[in-house]
């Protein structure tokens, strides 16, 4: 029977346990996207806390694909040195590291001198209008993802993960809510999934057959006319055939009801209903063979353990609990199995959007009160 603290491997990547720190924009990078000491220290602390696989905040592959201030970049060669230094610290503490690469599509929240953003169709999601990508735009963007993946490999990252969830570019393409195209990239699921499939195939050709390639997808947009749960299984099977080594499933977009987003706020989910995407995982398990990373609302050791021992998932993802308590995994391994004290208040997003860098605001407030 599989266990949470089993050692496993994804192609060439060796993992000390089945815990994954799922990617969260830390809002700490330099203005040019390069890594600094704050970011390195944050990932180092997670590795000290025995997280098996650390996935830093999503790294943009081009300036026009940058989402927010403080986001990590992998768009230029100048980013390689900092990424390498970050990876070295994670490795020094026995953990693996994967870089999540992304393009924000039409969901841009930072002005980088651009007059418009790029997406599957013309739309206006933010103050910056989005224009429909041409065939040349698609080819260039795919090439940018390939170059970014190669940079990640050069930097010593153990794997790359394509962010295709939560309103990012590949999620916009696969979702009929955003994608109104009538060419080979629009209409049927096969067409809407084409960009993700082609990107995976192109990256695989560039990084070789042994380098781990992961992807994160939304199992359901929770939008009327959006990507539905009924399409998740055939989509995952396409990605599996394209060459991914593991799929992380999440759900929701930045335009969905917050009750159904990946970071559901306190009060919307009863404590006994951990694992937001349990149903999606059960469907996934019926046919998809590549390992599943399951994220969403995990707050207790028992739920994490049951997800693995029952065969529901191969890896469990944690984000907000590790912002609150980066040593949660090592505490659980040492025998203290009390639940994460994260209340899903989502106050940690505020400092990211303000450019101050992610931290547990609730914990800081508690500490401040204790010193009064």
N, C-alpha and C positions, 0 to 999 in steps of 0.2 A: 504494500500500500504506500502510495506517495505521501511524503511529509513536507511540512513547511520548511524544514531546515535541511532537506536533501541538497546535495550538490548535483547540479545539472549542467547541460551544455546546449547552446544553440549554435550549431555549426562550430566555428572555432572559438566561440566565447564561452568561457568557464564561469559558472555562477555559484556562489557560496551557499545560496538559499533561494527560495522562491518569492522573495519580496522585491518589488520594483517601486522605486520612487518615480512616479509618473511625471511627465514633463509639466512644469509650471513656470510661466514667465516670471523671473525673479525681479526684473526691472532694475538690475544693478550694473549692466554692461556700460562701457564707455560710449560716448556719443557716436563713435564710428563702429560700434558693434564688437569691439575687441574686449577680451576677458580681462578683468582686473583682480586684485587680491581679495576683494570682498566675495566675488563669485567663486574663486578658488577655495576660499575658506568654507563657504557654505557647502560645497560639494564634498570637501574633505570631512566635515563634521558628519555628513550623512554616511560616508564610508566608515568613519569611526563608529557610527551607530549600527554598523553591520547590515546596511541595506545591500542586498545582493547585486542589483542593477540600478545604477543612478542614471537618470535621464534629465540633464539640465534643461532649462527653459528653451522653448523652440527657437531655433536659429534661422534667421531670414536668409534666403538665397540670392536676393537682389534688393536694391534700394527701394524699388517700387513695390516689393513684397513685404516691406517692414510694417509691423502692426502698431507697436507702441514704443514710447521712449524707454530706454534702458534695456531693450531686447538684444540678445546675443546675435551676432552676425557670423555667417560663414560664406559671405558673398565676395570676399577678396582674400588674396593670399596672406595679407597682413594679420588675419585672424588666426592663422595656424599656430603660431608660437604660444599664444595665450591658451588656446584649447589644449595644446600639448601639455602645458604646465598644469592645467586643471586635471587632465587625465592622469598625469604622473602621481598627483596627490591622492586621487581615488585609488589607483593601483597600489600605492604604498600601504594602504590600509586594508587591502585584500578584496576590494569590490571591483566590479566591472562598470564601464561607463559607455553609454550610447548617446549620440547626438541626434536630437530631433530636428529635422529640417523642414522649413515651411515657407509658404507664400500666402499672404493674407487676402489675396484676391481683392474684392470690392469692399472688404470690411476694414478699411484703413482708419486708424485713430491717431496718426502722427503725420505732421506735414514734413515732407522731406524735399520740398521744392518741386513736387510733381503737380501737374494740373489735373490729373485724373488717375484713377486706379484701373486695374485690369481684372476682368472677370469673364464668366461664360457668356453673359448678356449685359446689355446696357441697363443700369439700375443706379439708385442712389441710396446706399445703406448708411452713409455717414455724410459729413460736410463735403467730402471729396467725391465727385461723381465718378462712376465706374463705366468704362466703355467696353463693348464686346471685343474679345480677343480675336485677332485675325489668325490665319494659319501661320503666318510668320511669328506672331506673338507666342503662339502655342509652342512652336518649334524652339524658339529662343528660350522660353521659360523652362521647357523640359531640359534643354542643355544646361541651364543654370542649376537645376536640381542635380544633374549628373556631376557637374564640376564641384558643387558643394559637397556631395557625397565623397568624391575623391579627396577633397581637402580634409574632410573628417577622418578618412582612413589615413591620410598622411600625418595627421595630428596625433595618431595613436588611439583614436576612439575605437572601442571594441566592436561597435556596430553603428548603423544609422537607422533612424526611424522616420518614415515619411508621415507628416501630420496631414491626415485627410479627414479630419473631424471638425466639429464646432465652428462652422462657417468659414474655415480656411479654404483655399482655392479648390482643392480636389473635392472637398465636400460640396462646394458651390456647384461644381460641374455635375456631380452625381445626383444632385437634388433638383427635381423639377420645379421647386419653389423659386430657385435662383436661375436655373438653366432653361432658357426659352429658345435655344438654338434649333435650327432646322437642318443643319449639316450633319456630318458623321459624328459629331460630338454632342448631339442633342436628340431628344425623342426617346428611343428605347433605352432600357437599362444598359444594354451592351454598348450603345453609343455614349451614354452619359458616363459610363465607367471607363471609357476608352483612355482618357487622359491619365487616370491613375494607373491603369494597366501598362500603358506605354512608358510612363515614367519609371515604374518598377522594372520593366524589361530593360530600359536604357541604363538605369543605375546598375542592375545586375551585370550587364555586359561590360560596364566600366570597372566595377570593383572586383569582378571575378566570382567564381563559383563557391568559394569558401568563406567569403566575408558575410557576416550576418546582416540581413536586411529585414527590418520590421516595418509595420505600418499601424497607424491608429485611425480607426474609423468610427463614425457615428452609426449606431445600430438603428436609430430612429431620430428624425429631426424634431418630432413633436410639433409639427407645423401642418396646417391644412394645406394639402398640395405639395408637401415636402417629401423627403426620402422616407419611405415607410419601413417598418419592421419586416414586412413581407418580402422586401427586396434584399434584406441583409444577407441571407444565406447564399443566394446566387451571386451576389457581389463578392462575398468572402471567397467563394469557390473560384471566381475569376482571378482574384488576387493571389490565391494559393497557386493556381496554375501559372501565373506570371512570374513566380519565383520568390515570394516572401517566406521568411522563416518563422514568423510569429505575427499574430494579429492581436492588437489591443482594441477592445470594444468599449465604447462609451456611448454618449447620446446627447441630443439637444444641440441647439444653436444659440447664438447670442440674441436671437429674435424669438426664441421659444418662451413659453411660460416658465418663469424661474423654478417652478415646482418640478419641472421635468428636465432641467439642465443637468450637466455633470456635477456642478457644485451647488447642490440644492441647499437653500438656506435653512437655518434652524427653524424648527416648528413645522416644516412641510413633510417630514418623513419620520414616522414613529421609530423609536430606537430598535424595535423588533423587526423592522423592515429594512435592515442593511442589505447591501447588494442591489443597487438600483436596477442593474441590467441582467438580473438573474434569468428572466425569460429569454432574452436574446442569447445568453450563454447556453441555455438548454437547447435552443434551436441550432445554434452553431455546432454543438457537440453531435448532432445527428449525422453530419456528413463531412465537416471540415476536419482535416487531419493535422494541419500545422498547429503548434501550441497556441493556447489562448491566454492572454493577459487580461484579467478582469479587474476593473476599477469601479469605484462608485459607492461611497457610503460605508466602507468597511471601517469599523471602529473597535471591534472586539477580536481578541485572539481566537475565540471559539468559531466565529463566523469565517475568519480567514482560514482557519484549519479545516473547517468543514468544506469550504470551497475546493480545497486541494484533495482531501481524503475521499470526497465523494466523486471526484473526477470531473466536477463542473468546470474547473479551470486548472491551468498548469502553473500560473503565476498570479499573485494578487498585487494590485497596484494601490499605492497610498500616496496622497498628496497633502491635503490640509492637516492630517494628523502628524505628518513629519515636519510641517512648518511649526506646529505647536511643540512637538517633542521629537527632535531629530534622532534621539537614541531609543525610540520606541521599540525597534526590532531587537536590539541587544537586551533591552529590559525584558521583553517577552522570552527571549532565548534563555536568559538567566533564571527564569522561573516566576517572575512577577507578571502574571497574566491579567492584571487589572486593565480595564478598557482605556482606550485613548481618552484624554480629557478634552479633546477637540469637540466643540459644541456646534460646529458648522455655522458659525455666526457670519462668516465671509468678510469680516472686518480686515482680514489680511490682504484683500484685493486693493483697498484704499491706498496704502503706501506704494503699491506697484504703479497704479494709475497716476499717482502724484510724482513719480520719479524718485521716490525715497528708498525703494527696495523692499522686498517682501519680508515681513516678520509677523509674529502673532500679536496683534494689537491687544487682544483680550488678556493675554498673559502679561504684557507690559503694564496694563491697567491694574491687574491684580497685584503685581509687584509694587507698583506705586502706592496702592492703598495700604499694603502691609508695612510700608515704611513711614506712614503718617502717624 
